[in-house]
Amino acid sequence: MSDQIRTAIAAADGGDPLRELRRLRALHADLARAEAEQVRRARALGFSWVAIADALGVSRQAVHKKYGRR
């Protein structure tokens, strides 16, 4: 778990929850971009959809549907 996520969890008990939600939304967007980039890299290096899906803990169909047409 990253330090940013630990900080967000710890801040859940105090602070402005709307501010924390905005911060979490931004973190989620960063993670989504990083995931997409790594999927592109994996495909460019010749990894199969099955291998990528396994690494993400989802089905081949799910990962292909999300990233296959990009």
VENPE-V106124 format. One record per residue. N is the residue number from 1. SS is DSSP state (A for helix, B for strand, O for the rest). Layout:
# VENPE-V106124
[[N & SS] [N & SS]]
This chain:
# VENPE-V106124
[[1 & O] [2 & O] [3 & A] [4 & A] [5 & A] [6 & A] [7 & A] [8 & A] [9 & A] [10 & A] [11 & A] [12 & O] [13 & O] [14 & O] [15 & O] [16 & O] [17 & A] [18 & A] [19 & A] [20 & A] [21 & A] [22 & A] [23 & A] [24 & A] [25 & A] [26 & A] [27 & A] [28 & A] [29 & A] [30 & A] [31 & A] [32 & A] [33 & A] [34 & A] [35 & A] [36 & A] [37 & A] [38 & A] [39 & A] [40 & A] [41 & A] [42 & A] [43 & A] [44 & A] [45 & O] [46 & O] [47 & O] [48 & O] [49 & A] [50 & A] [51 & A] [52 & A] [53 & A] [54 & A] [55 & A] [56 & A] [57 & O] [58 & O] [59 & O] [60 & A] [61 & A] [62 & A] [63 & A] [64 & A] [65 & A] [66 & A] [67 & A] [68 & O] [69 & O] [70 & O]]
